[in-house]
Amino acid sequence: MTYLIANWKSHKTIVEAQHWLDEFSAPPHPDINLILAPPFPHLTALKQAASSHGLSLAAQDISPFPDGAYTGAVSARQLEGLVEYVLLGHSERRRYFHETHQDVANKVAQALSVNLTPIVCIDQPYLSAQLSAIEPVYWPHLIVAYEPLSAIGTGDPEDPSRANTVARQVKDILSVDVPVIYGGSATSDNIGTFFSQPALAGALIGQSSLDPHTFADLVKSSL
Ligand code: PEP
């Protein structure tokens, strides 16, 4: 299975999000799992339209805590039935919100407690520590996204063979053949070079997912 995940970050009002779905059109493919990660407030409103376009939903984050007195936090259980996936440990969360490896590990435990699939973002040179903080019992249930800092939002993607090497490294560290995807300035022009790498199972897309036609072109270039 190949994963293509659109990460909208803190972009789009609900009207803009609905317009994106009105405009998005890509041929369905049984081997490609298209996943949309909109901001929290849009998840409920977009669920049905996303599904009719063949898109599953992901949250961009969850609380490291269960339900309880944690003002402002969204617990994994509150997303049960609404999303299938959750992005965890994105470098922007680690950098701007000071999330630690242990915070991310706690979020993985919360996600899996309600069967949400964690998409754990990692980067060099920390990937060994980032992965090791997660309880080994959870490792077989992860999707791992390798997102080099130098490539995110810079227009300067990682060398695809280097991404492939890191994907192999991740599988070696975890001792399990989890899906490893790549993220960082992927476009319809370069996505094919990442998809042809044997250890990579897809891509996480930021900037190139914001316009529905650009993202549809990227999906078509991946088929
Ligand atoms: C990301 O932030 O996850 C990402 C891949 O962004 P971009 O595609 O814009 O580099």
py3Dmol code that shows the C-alpha trace and the ligand (Angstrom):
import py3Dmol

protein = """\
ATOM      1  CA  MET A   1       0.000   0.000   0.000  1.00  0.00           C
ATOM      2  CA  THR A   2       1.192   3.488  -0.874  1.00  0.00           C
ATOM      3  CA  TYR A   3       0.217   6.532   1.174  1.00  0.00           C
ATOM      4  CA  LEU A   4      -0.186  10.077  -0.093  1.00  0.00           C
ATOM      5  CA  ILE A   5      -1.001  12.439   2.734  1.00  0.00           C
ATOM      6  CA  ALA A   6      -2.040  16.069   2.305  1.00  0.00           C
ATOM      7  CA  ASN A   7      -1.000  18.093   5.354  1.00  0.00           C
ATOM      8  CA  TRP A   8      -2.770  21.446   5.285  1.00  0.00           C
ATOM      9  CA  LYS A   9      -1.177  22.655   8.533  1.00  0.00           C
ATOM     10  CA  SER A  10      -2.894  25.887   9.761  1.00  0.00           C
ATOM     11  CA  HIS A  11      -4.179  26.779   6.299  1.00  0.00           C
ATOM     12  CA  LYS A  12      -7.767  27.241   5.050  1.00  0.00           C
ATOM     13  CA  THR A  13     -11.057  28.427   6.454  1.00  0.00           C
ATOM     14  CA  ILE A  14     -13.957  25.986   6.276  1.00  0.00           C
ATOM     15  CA  VAL A  15     -15.220  27.721   3.117  1.00  0.00           C
ATOM     16  CA  GLU A  16     -11.798  27.366   1.467  1.00  0.00           C
ATOM     17  CA  ALA A  17     -11.594  23.742   2.597  1.00  0.00           C
ATOM     18  CA  GLN A  18     -14.992  22.922   1.090  1.00  0.00           C
ATOM     19  CA  HIS A  19     -13.993  24.676  -2.135  1.00  0.00           C
ATOM     20  CA  TRP A  20     -10.846  22.498  -2.274  1.00  0.00           C
ATOM     21  CA  LEU A  21     -12.992  19.380  -2.060  1.00  0.00           C
ATOM     22  CA  ASP A  22     -15.377  20.695  -4.716  1.00  0.00           C
ATOM     23  CA  GLU A  23     -12.405  21.161  -7.055  1.00  0.00           C
ATOM     24  CA  PHE A  24     -10.304  18.087  -6.221  1.00  0.00           C
ATOM     25  CA  SER A  25     -10.548  15.188  -8.606  1.00  0.00           C
ATOM     26  CA  ALA A  26      -8.130  12.300  -9.008  1.00  0.00           C
ATOM     27  CA  PRO A  27      -8.746   8.807 -10.371  1.00  0.00           C
ATOM     28  CA  PRO A  28      -9.073   6.266  -7.553  1.00  0.00           C
ATOM     29  CA  HIS A  29      -6.352   3.621  -7.425  1.00  0.00           C
ATOM     30  CA  PRO A  30      -6.574   0.493  -5.268  1.00  0.00           C
ATOM     31  CA  ASP A  31      -2.899   0.705  -4.232  1.00  0.00           C
ATOM     32  CA  ILE A  32      -2.910   4.369  -3.211  1.00  0.00           C
ATOM     33  CA  ASN A  33      -4.353   5.454   0.087  1.00  0.00           C
ATOM     34  CA  LEU A  34      -5.152   9.177  -0.139  1.00  0.00           C
ATOM     35  CA  ILE A  35      -5.305  10.882   3.228  1.00  0.00           C
ATOM     36  CA  LEU A  36      -6.288  14.456   4.034  1.00  0.00           C
ATOM     37  CA  ALA A  37      -5.088  16.154   7.236  1.00  0.00           C
ATOM     38  CA  PRO A  38      -7.090  19.396   7.606  1.00  0.00           C
ATOM     39  CA  PRO A  39      -7.155  21.575  10.731  1.00  0.00           C
ATOM     40  CA  PHE A  40      -9.184  20.149  13.661  1.00  0.00           C
ATOM     41  CA  PRO A  41     -12.245  22.431  13.308  1.00  0.00           C
ATOM     42  CA  HIS A  42     -12.921  21.181   9.757  1.00  0.00           C
ATOM     43  CA  LEU A  43     -12.763  17.437  10.369  1.00  0.00           C
ATOM     44  CA  THR A  44     -16.450  16.832  11.085  1.00  0.00           C
ATOM     45  CA  ALA A  45     -17.721  19.055   8.278  1.00  0.00           C
ATOM     46  CA  LEU A  46     -15.364  17.526   5.691  1.00  0.00           C
ATOM     47  CA  LYS A  47     -15.769  13.869   6.585  1.00  0.00           C
ATOM     48  CA  GLN A  48     -18.525  12.983   4.159  1.00  0.00           C
ATOM     49  CA  ALA A  49     -17.203  14.980   1.191  1.00  0.00           C
ATOM     50  CA  ALA A  50     -13.689  13.621   1.768  1.00  0.00           C
ATOM     51  CA  SER A  51     -14.982  10.076   1.772  1.00  0.00           C
ATOM     52  CA  SER A  52     -16.907  10.626  -1.466  1.00  0.00           C
ATOM     53  CA  HIS A  53     -13.602  11.729  -3.059  1.00  0.00           C
ATOM     54  CA  GLY A  54     -11.846   8.582  -1.816  1.00  0.00           C
ATOM     55  CA  LEU A  55      -9.937  10.462   0.887  1.00  0.00           C
ATOM     56  CA  SER A  56      -9.460   9.195   4.439  1.00  0.00           C
ATOM     57  CA  LEU A  57      -8.999  11.755   7.199  1.00  0.00           C
ATOM     58  CA  ALA A  58      -6.068  12.340   9.536  1.00  0.00           C
ATOM     59  CA  ALA A  59      -5.765  14.709  12.484  1.00  0.00           C
ATOM     60  CA  GLN A  60      -2.612  16.835  12.619  1.00  0.00           C
ATOM     61  CA  ASP A  61      -2.023  16.129  16.299  1.00  0.00           C
ATOM     62  CA  ILE A  62      -3.616  14.759  19.479  1.00  0.00           C
ATOM     63  CA  SER A  63      -3.193  15.228  23.194  1.00  0.00           C
ATOM     64  CA  PRO A  64      -0.568  13.136  24.986  1.00  0.00           C
ATOM     65  CA  PHE A  65      -3.185  12.698  27.730  1.00  0.00           C
ATOM     66  CA  PRO A  66      -6.472  10.812  27.887  1.00  0.00           C
ATOM     67  CA  ASP A  67      -9.832  12.595  28.350  1.00  0.00           C
ATOM     68  CA  GLY A  68      -9.768  14.870  31.381  1.00  0.00           C
ATOM     69  CA  ALA A  69      -8.906  18.305  32.731  1.00  0.00           C
ATOM     70  CA  TYR A  70      -6.515  19.359  29.930  1.00  0.00           C
ATOM     71  CA  THR A  71      -7.883  22.652  28.602  1.00  0.00           C
ATOM     72  CA  GLY A  72      -7.417  23.109  24.890  1.00  0.00           C
ATOM     73  CA  ALA A  73      -6.316  19.555  24.193  1.00  0.00           C
ATOM     74  CA  VAL A  74      -8.088  17.138  21.836  1.00  0.00           C
ATOM     75  CA  SER A  75      -7.932  13.566  23.083  1.00  0.00           C
ATOM     76  CA  ALA A  76      -7.556  10.524  20.848  1.00  0.00           C
ATOM     77  CA  ARG A  77     -10.907   9.200  22.017  1.00  0.00           C
ATOM     78  CA  GLN A  78     -12.637  12.376  20.795  1.00  0.00           C
ATOM     79  CA  LEU A  79     -11.387  11.585  17.289  1.00  0.00           C
ATOM     80  CA  GLU A  80     -12.476   7.946  17.312  1.00  0.00           C
ATOM     81  CA  GLY A  81     -14.752   7.304  14.327  1.00  0.00           C
ATOM     82  CA  LEU A  82     -13.852  10.665  12.786  1.00  0.00           C
ATOM     83  CA  VAL A  83     -10.299  10.012  11.565  1.00  0.00           C
ATOM     84  CA  GLU A  84      -8.309   6.865  10.853  1.00  0.00           C
ATOM     85  CA  TYR A  85      -4.851   8.433  11.120  1.00  0.00           C
ATOM     86  CA  VAL A  86      -3.042  11.046  13.164  1.00  0.00           C
ATOM     87  CA  LEU A  87       0.175  12.929  12.370  1.00  0.00           C
ATOM     88  CA  LEU A  88       2.458  12.925  15.385  1.00  0.00           C
ATOM     89  CA  GLY A  89       5.754  14.651  16.114  1.00  0.00           C
ATOM     90  CA  HIS A  90       5.831  16.838  13.013  1.00  0.00           C
ATOM     91  CA  SER A  91       9.029  18.891  13.136  1.00  0.00           C
ATOM     92  CA  GLU A  92       6.922  22.066  13.398  1.00  0.00           C
ATOM     93  CA  ARG A  93       5.343  20.675  16.576  1.00  0.00           C
ATOM     94  CA  ARG A  94       8.706  19.634  17.960  1.00  0.00           C
ATOM     95  CA  ARG A  95      10.219  23.016  17.056  1.00  0.00           C
ATOM     96  CA  TYR A  96       7.490  25.581  17.805  1.00  0.00           C
ATOM     97  CA  PHE A  97       5.564  23.723  20.521  1.00  0.00           C
ATOM     98  CA  HIS A  98       8.614  22.129  22.146  1.00  0.00           C
ATOM     99  CA  GLU A  99       7.272  18.586  21.960  1.00  0.00           C
ATOM    100  CA  THR A 100       9.754  16.095  23.344  1.00  0.00           C
ATOM    101  CA  HIS A 101      10.408  12.556  22.122  1.00  0.00           C
ATOM    102  CA  GLN A 102       8.516  11.341  25.202  1.00  0.00           C
ATOM    103  CA  ASP A 103       5.505  13.587  24.431  1.00  0.00           C
ATOM    104  CA  VAL A 104       5.337  12.038  20.966  1.00  0.00           C
ATOM    105  CA  ALA A 105       5.686   8.546  22.430  1.00  0.00           C
ATOM    106  CA  ASN A 106       2.792   9.289  24.810  1.00  0.00           C
ATOM    107  CA  LYS A 107       0.681  10.464  21.868  1.00  0.00           C
ATOM    108  CA  VAL A 108       1.434   7.218  20.029  1.00  0.00           C
ATOM    109  CA  ALA A 109       0.103   5.277  23.025  1.00  0.00           C
ATOM    110  CA  GLN A 110      -3.032   7.430  23.130  1.00  0.00           C
ATOM    111  CA  ALA A 111      -3.644   7.047  19.378  1.00  0.00           C
ATOM    112  CA  LEU A 112      -3.285   3.287  19.425  1.00  0.00           C
ATOM    113  CA  SER A 113      -5.523   2.976  22.495  1.00  0.00           C
ATOM    114  CA  VAL A 114      -8.424   3.858  20.159  1.00  0.00           C
ATOM    115  CA  ASN A 115      -6.978   2.282  17.006  1.00  0.00           C
ATOM    116  CA  LEU A 116      -5.933   5.485  15.245  1.00  0.00           C
ATOM    117  CA  THR A 117      -2.867   4.810  13.094  1.00  0.00           C
ATOM    118  CA  PRO A 118       0.016   7.092  14.128  1.00  0.00           C
ATOM    119  CA  ILE A 119       2.054   8.660  11.337  1.00  0.00           C
ATOM    120  CA  VAL A 120       5.197   9.520  13.286  1.00  0.00           C
ATOM    121  CA  CYS A 121       7.424  12.192  11.757  1.00  0.00           C
ATOM    122  CA  ILE A 122      11.141  11.823  12.346  1.00  0.00           C
ATOM    123  CA  ASP A 123      14.266  13.506  11.084  1.00  0.00           C
ATOM    124  CA  GLN A 124      18.018  13.212  11.172  1.00  0.00           C
ATOM    125  CA  PRO A 125      20.112  13.210  13.310  1.00  0.00           C
ATOM    126  CA  TYR A 126      17.568  12.329  15.991  1.00  0.00           C
ATOM    127  CA  LEU A 127      15.681   9.466  14.412  1.00  0.00           C
ATOM    128  CA  SER A 128      17.146   6.739  16.593  1.00  0.00           C
ATOM    129  CA  ALA A 129      16.218   8.580  19.810  1.00  0.00           C
ATOM    130  CA  GLN A 130      12.818   9.595  18.398  1.00  0.00           C
ATOM    131  CA  LEU A 131      11.950   5.996  17.530  1.00  0.00           C
ATOM    132  CA  SER A 132      13.453   4.443  20.651  1.00  0.00           C
ATOM    133  CA  ALA A 133      11.291   6.630  22.896  1.00  0.00           C
ATOM    134  CA  ILE A 134       8.242   4.780  21.532  1.00  0.00           C
ATOM    135  CA  GLU A 135       7.363   1.514  23.315  1.00  0.00           C
ATOM    136  CA  PRO A 136       8.492  -1.412  21.110  1.00  0.00           C
ATOM    137  CA  VAL A 137       5.078  -3.018  21.426  1.00  0.00           C
ATOM    138  CA  TYR A 138       3.709  -0.151  19.301  1.00  0.00           C
ATOM    139  CA  TRP A 139       6.360  -0.303  16.568  1.00  0.00           C
ATOM    140  CA  PRO A 140       4.521  -2.717  14.217  1.00  0.00           C
ATOM    141  CA  HIS A 141       1.516  -0.353  14.159  1.00  0.00           C
ATOM    142  CA  LEU A 142       3.335   2.810  13.027  1.00  0.00           C
ATOM    143  CA  ILE A 143       3.653   4.608   9.740  1.00  0.00           C
ATOM    144  CA  VAL A 144       6.924   6.561   9.861  1.00  0.00           C
ATOM    145  CA  ALA A 145       7.418   9.769   7.875  1.00  0.00           C
ATOM    146  CA  TYR A 146      11.021  10.746   7.214  1.00  0.00           C
ATOM    147  CA  GLU A 147      11.013  14.532   6.900  1.00  0.00           C
ATOM    148  CA  PRO A 148      14.461  16.130   6.727  1.00  0.00           C
ATOM    149  CA  LEU A 149      14.362  19.666   8.126  1.00  0.00           C
ATOM    150  CA  SER A 150      16.370  20.954   5.191  1.00  0.00           C
ATOM    151  CA  ALA A 151      13.608  19.829   2.805  1.00  0.00           C
ATOM    152  CA  ILE A 152      10.407  20.928   4.558  1.00  0.00           C
ATOM    153  CA  GLY A 153       8.908  23.949   2.862  1.00  0.00           C
ATOM    154  CA  THR A 154      12.231  24.922   1.288  1.00  0.00           C
ATOM    155  CA  GLY A 155      11.803  23.798  -2.317  1.00  0.00           C
ATOM    156  CA  ASP A 156      14.938  21.724  -1.825  1.00  0.00           C
ATOM    157  CA  PRO A 157      13.896  18.047  -1.610  1.00  0.00           C
ATOM    158  CA  GLU A 158      16.114  15.321  -0.189  1.00  0.00           C
ATOM    159  CA  ASP A 159      18.033  13.155  -2.600  1.00  0.00           C
ATOM    160  CA  PRO A 160      15.600  10.218  -3.179  1.00  0.00           C
ATOM    161  CA  SER A 161      18.267   7.529  -2.750  1.00  0.00           C
ATOM    162  CA  ARG A 162      19.266   9.110   0.566  1.00  0.00           C
ATOM    163  CA  ALA A 163      15.608   8.998   1.667  1.00  0.00           C
ATOM    164  CA  ASN A 164      15.555   5.342   0.673  1.00  0.00           C
ATOM    165  CA  THR A 165      18.639   4.657   2.815  1.00  0.00           C
ATOM    166  CA  VAL A 166      17.031   6.365   5.814  1.00  0.00           C
ATOM    167  CA  ALA A 167      13.839   4.337   5.273  1.00  0.00           C
ATOM    168  CA  ARG A 168      15.906   1.147   5.470  1.00  0.00           C
ATOM    169  CA  GLN A 169      17.593   2.469   8.612  1.00  0.00           C
ATOM    170  CA  VAL A 170      14.174   3.052  10.224  1.00  0.00           C
ATOM    171  CA  LYS A 171      13.089  -0.518   9.429  1.00  0.00           C
ATOM    172  CA  ASP A 172      16.372  -1.815  10.880  1.00  0.00           C
ATOM    173  CA  ILE A 173      15.997   0.168  14.098  1.00  0.00           C
ATOM    174  CA  LEU A 174      12.409  -1.019  14.567  1.00  0.00           C
ATOM    175  CA  SER A 175      13.156  -4.566  13.350  1.00  0.00           C
ATOM    176  CA  VAL A 176       9.849  -4.476  11.524  1.00  0.00           C
ATOM    177  CA  ASP A 177       8.881  -3.666   7.947  1.00  0.00           C
ATOM    178  CA  VAL A 178       6.681  -0.646   8.737  1.00  0.00           C
ATOM    179  CA  PRO A 179       5.632   1.714   5.921  1.00  0.00           C
ATOM    180  CA  VAL A 180       8.142   4.579   5.707  1.00  0.00           C
ATOM    181  CA  ILE A 181       7.111   7.612   3.692  1.00  0.00           C
ATOM    182  CA  TYR A 182       9.033  10.715   2.655  1.00  0.00           C
ATOM    183  CA  GLY A 183       8.124  14.364   3.223  1.00  0.00           C
ATOM    184  CA  GLY A 184       9.795  17.587   2.116  1.00  0.00           C
ATOM    185  CA  SER A 185       9.153  19.735  -0.989  1.00  0.00           C
ATOM    186  CA  ALA A 186       7.596  16.858  -2.920  1.00  0.00           C
ATOM    187  CA  THR A 187       5.897  17.992  -6.149  1.00  0.00           C
ATOM    188  CA  SER A 188       4.322  16.374  -9.190  1.00  0.00           C
ATOM    189  CA  ASP A 189       7.697  16.819 -10.914  1.00  0.00           C
ATOM    190  CA  ASN A 190       9.767  14.909  -8.359  1.00  0.00           C
ATOM    191  CA  ILE A 191       7.279  12.510  -6.731  1.00  0.00           C
ATOM    192  CA  GLY A 192       8.069   9.744  -9.248  1.00  0.00           C
ATOM    193  CA  THR A 193      11.699   9.634  -8.141  1.00  0.00           C
ATOM    194  CA  PHE A 194      10.597   9.008  -4.546  1.00  0.00           C
ATOM    195  CA  PHE A 195       7.986   6.433  -5.526  1.00  0.00           C
ATOM    196  CA  SER A 196      10.595   4.454  -7.437  1.00  0.00           C
ATOM    197  CA  GLN A 197      12.642   3.930  -4.247  1.00  0.00           C
ATOM    198  CA  PRO A 198      11.969   0.384  -2.995  1.00  0.00           C
ATOM    199  CA  ALA A 199      11.995   1.179   0.737  1.00  0.00           C
ATOM    200  CA  LEU A 200       9.599   4.138   0.461  1.00  0.00           C
ATOM    201  CA  ALA A 201       5.832   3.659   0.735  1.00  0.00           C
ATOM    202  CA  GLY A 202       4.527   7.100  -0.101  1.00  0.00           C
ATOM    203  CA  ALA A 203       4.819  10.768   0.730  1.00  0.00           C
ATOM    204  CA  LEU A 204       3.624  13.493   3.072  1.00  0.00           C
ATOM    205  CA  ILE A 205       2.802  16.642   1.147  1.00  0.00           C
ATOM    206  CA  GLY A 206       2.587  20.163   2.561  1.00  0.00           C
ATOM    207  CA  GLN A 207       2.745  23.062   0.095  1.00  0.00           C
ATOM    208  CA  SER A 208       1.790  20.983  -2.944  1.00  0.00           C
ATOM    209  CA  SER A 209      -1.430  19.853  -1.260  1.00  0.00           C
ATOM    210  CA  LEU A 210      -2.907  23.316  -0.741  1.00  0.00           C
ATOM    211  CA  ASP A 211      -4.218  23.754  -4.277  1.00  0.00           C
ATOM    212  CA  PRO A 212      -6.629  20.989  -5.347  1.00  0.00           C
ATOM    213  CA  HIS A 213      -5.376  20.898  -8.940  1.00  0.00           C
ATOM    214  CA  THR A 214      -1.707  20.817  -7.900  1.00  0.00           C
ATOM    215  CA  PHE A 215      -2.430  17.969  -5.495  1.00  0.00           C
ATOM    216  CA  ALA A 216      -4.461  16.102  -8.126  1.00  0.00           C
ATOM    217  CA  ASP A 217      -1.512  16.424 -10.550  1.00  0.00           C
ATOM    218  CA  LEU A 218       0.786  15.029  -7.878  1.00  0.00           C
ATOM    219  CA  VAL A 219      -1.578  12.080  -7.290  1.00  0.00           C
ATOM    220  CA  LYS A 220      -1.733  11.389 -11.041  1.00  0.00           C
ATOM    221  CA  SER A 221       2.093  11.533 -11.260  1.00  0.00           C
ATOM    222  CA  SER A 222       2.229   8.879  -8.538  1.00  0.00           C
ATOM    223  CA  LEU A 223       0.010   6.363 -10.349  1.00  0.00           C
TER     224      LEU A 223
END
"""
ligand_1 = """\
10
PEP
C 5.478 18.827 5.711
O 5.568 19.860 6.389
O 5.075 17.768 6.209
C 5.857 18.900 4.303
C 6.136 17.783 3.679
O 5.869 20.172 3.769
P 6.312 20.586 2.282
O 5.746 19.553 1.329
O 5.712 21.929 2.084
O 7.791 20.591 2.254
"""
view = py3Dmol.view(width=600, height=400)
view.addModel(protein, "pdb")
view.setStyle({"model": 0}, {"cartoon": {"style": "trace"}})
view.addModel(ligand_1, "xyz")
view.setStyle({"model": 1}, {"stick": {}})
view.zoomTo()
view.show()
